[in-house]
Amino acid sequence: MDILEGSIAVRGRGKNKRKWIPVEDDELIKALVDVSLDPRWRSDGSFKNGYTSVLEARLAEKLPDSKISATPHIESRLRYFKTNYSALEQMLNKSGFTWDPTKKMIQCEKQQYETHCKNNPDAKGLYGVSFPYYDELSMVYSKDMATGEGAEDMTDAVQNLEEELVRVNANDEEDGEDMTSVETPRRSVDSTSSSSKKRKKEWKGKKTSSSDPMK
């Protein structure tokens, strides 16, 4: 099985040129996921300035002989990964494209893929090629790319819906209690009022009877 050329190919030009190997990519992606979950370096769907320096420090700790620097090595590599992930997401949002979680590659008809690439050049080179970090990058970038930066993803939407349903049910219960507390005294007042009216009618009848001079 082929692996995306970025894992073994020489990237960049001149002094920025370096050869990334799989173990370096592995550690970079692991560090990226960790930093993406740290509110000190990521908030509102965006990374904060300096996060690549944190990644550099993580790689220096895990791979002390790699001599990978934030600029230009890590920044260039992340652009590569993000570009390919975005291209895959764009295809997967279209009918006829699916993801093979075992082979870690896009599945579609070759002609359909070639037609797509005519208007989407970033997708070139992704057909029949494994992209092993799709799941990890989805954790990092899916919220930004699939639904727009800062938009809620499906998990957030479901959680928010569940919380809203809890609030609605709680309000319904409170409303039910309020209705009971209001209606019960009303029935009591109505009953008392009826009894009072009945007594008044009886008293008025007696008074009229006793005041009739013919009786």
Salt bridges, closest charged atoms under 4 A:
GLU24 OE1 - ARG18 NH1 2.95
ASP25 OD2 - ARG77 NH2 2.77
ASP34 OD2 - ARG58 NH1 3.62
ASP38 OD2 - ARG40 NH2 2.72
GLU114 OE2 - LYS110 NZ 3.76
ASP135 OD2 - LYS104 NZ 2.66
ASP144 OD2 - ARG42 NH2 3.29
ASP156 OD2 - LYS143 NZ 3.40
GLU164 OE1 - ARG167 NH2 2.42
